[in-house]
């Protein structure tokens, strides 16, 4: 795979992960807002629980007594189903927030791994770019690959005529 193609693939992957992170963060923000409104109901519930315990010695932890309180709420025009649904929503939202937090952490870990891979690939690209720059400079001086190979072969031939080691003859020229 060419370096440019590899870079494009990594960039596309990075863009997809960025999009997933943005969606997860938007969902997390929504969940947090929902939790805040549910927490208002929960706080009301908590105040009610404390008030019932402090003023009437009624423990909401006792299901029968709690059911009786809900029954009294319904007799006075309060929406019992709404109260129970909101209480259950709080628990559900706490779980959702945890799941989304874990997902965001995983996405951030993936993002960091991709960034590290991207940095590594960018350093490789830079190395190849330097090689190509050197090649183009040599080519502009009419020292393309064919001429460089010819020069190397000529040096090897001279070395064989002079009976010197291949590496020594090339180092002697440069």
Protein Blocks (a to p, Z undefined) as FASTA:
>chain_A
ZZklmmmmmmmmmmmmmmmmmmmmmmmmmmmmmmmmmmmmmmmmmmmmmmmmmmnopafk
lmklmmmmmmmmmmnopafklmmmmmmmmmmmmmmmmmmmmmmmmmmmmmmmmmmmmmmm
mmmmmmmmmmmmmmmmmmmnopafklmmmmmmmmmmmmmmnopafklmmmmmZZ
